[in-house]
Amino acid sequence: MIKRRQFLAELSTTGLAIALPYAKSENLLRAKGQSTRSKANIDWAAVREDFLASKAAVINLNNGSSSNMPVPVLDEYTRLTREVNSFAPYHVMSSWKDIYKTNLKRLAALTGAENGHLAFVRNTTEAVNIILSGINWQKGDEIITANWDYPFVEYSVDQLRRKHGIKVVNIDHHLPGLSDEDIIKKFKERISAKTRLCIVTWMTHREGQILPLEKICKTAHQLGVKVLADGAHMVGQCRIDLSKSRVDYFASSLHKWLNAPLGSGMLYIRNDRMEEHFPYLSIDPKMESSPSKYEYLGTRPFQNLAALGSAIDYLELTGIDAKQSRLHELSSYWINTAQDFRNVIIHTDTDRCCACAAFSIGNMPSGKIKKQMAEEFGVHLKSSAIGKTPTIRVSPNIYTNFKDLDRFLEGLESIASKY
Ligand SMILES: Cc1ncc(COP(=O)(O)O)c(C=O)c1O
């Protein structure tokens, strides 16, 4: 681990939170080519060079909220942004129609979404709202949620309750300590004849726990209930197969772990579910049986969907399996070290997580930990809470190295020892 004094001296010369400009015009990963790296033996140091954030004075361990484009994707996005600004945007956009089609096909292949309709939207929040608001709710219908769902999903559901008189049946438990079987049982116990939908957060935002989606879908379907998966963190972080999971609706953000441009998300609806589903905004009736009915939004940054192919190209350089295991390795590294620190409590099960995990230091306010980590150790984290327990989420990315984690661990040990 680097010495704290040495780090503070570095900070005083570079300044907190100021990213150094990217010095290379050609990214190392592509320059070196795949021949120098087998899929199983990836040169993660070269990957690191592709991310501007790796040059920042402050280490970003909050990639869960959103991540960044690596330079090759950013370059392509910049090129496309210039292109759309060089002539009439609708004309340029119409010249990208084939690229859009190809990119959506590649996204479907990446997520196993070929058995359904896939629409490119701006983020998970939008996709969840499109799905929820498109169901023809009847007064008294029930929807199952859980304490571990994302707050803005909870707010959307609460709005449905107020608007349509549906009943929200919440799993009022916290995840730490629950086995997969306990979780499935909790969903099952709450399903009644009136239940229309279960919301399942596939990877939770606080503790980063991966839920057994396929088994929950199986249980819900046996009882005639549909499932909406909030998969905000899944695409680009973990290998998924939507067809295999049999999930009915799925929402994800592509700017988190696929490193696509900010404001890129996906919505998926199983084939047999679309006709009965209303779009969010009014559409041309000719769009009724096309997934584009969920995409129509008027004018927007048309270049995002065109740049998606570049984000998928970048993922393919390492492959999803190697990326997933690298992210898991990084989480396991800090968790296995931190769990022996005095006063530190880990809230994540390493067997059921990937890049996101959480800790707390006794009852220390998470805002205070976050501030101290940033100001004294130059580490950016996400503060949160599981119930009344203040927690911090740690989410490294493929550009994170073990030295970064050592600096974080040094800060954690120091702060926790004084608690
Ligand atoms: C589980 C979960 N769902 C939904 C969201 C919302 O994502 P976005 O802001 O990209 O819509 C987040 C954001 O962190 C999340 O963690």
The ligand as a MOL file (V3000), in Angstrom:
LIG
                    3D

  0  0  0     0  0            999 V3000
M  V30 BEGIN CTAB
M  V30 COUNTS 16 16 0 0 0
M  V30 BEGIN ATOM
M  V30 1 C -30.7390 -1.3090 -9.2800 0
M  V30 2 C -30.8420 0.0030 -10.0020 0
M  V30 3 N -31.9280 0.2550 -10.7360 0
M  V30 4 C -32.0620 1.3930 -11.4430 0
M  V30 5 C -31.0870 2.3610 -11.4260 0
M  V30 6 C -31.2510 3.6130 -12.2270 0
M  V30 7 O -30.3160 3.6820 -13.2530 0
M  V30 8 P -30.3140 4.9070 -14.2710 0
M  V30 9 O -30.0420 6.1260 -13.4540 0
M  V30 10 O -29.2390 4.6190 -15.2390 0
M  V30 11 O -31.6790 4.9590 -14.8540 0
M  V30 12 C -29.9420 2.1610 -10.6450 0
M  V30 13 C -28.8990 3.1810 -10.5970 0
M  V30 14 O -27.8780 3.0840 -9.9660 0
M  V30 15 C -29.8300 0.9540 -9.9040 0
M  V30 16 O -28.7510 0.7200 -9.1470 0
M  V30 END ATOM
M  V30 BEGIN BOND
M  V30 1 1 1 2
M  V30 2 1 2 3
M  V30 3 2 2 15
M  V30 4 2 3 4
M  V30 5 1 4 5
M  V30 6 1 5 6
M  V30 7 2 5 12
M  V30 8 1 6 7
M  V30 9 1 7 8
M  V30 10 2 8 9
M  V30 11 1 8 10
M  V30 12 1 8 11
M  V30 13 1 12 13
M  V30 14 1 12 15
M  V30 15 2 13 14
M  V30 16 1 15 16
M  V30 END BOND
M  V30 END CTAB
M  END
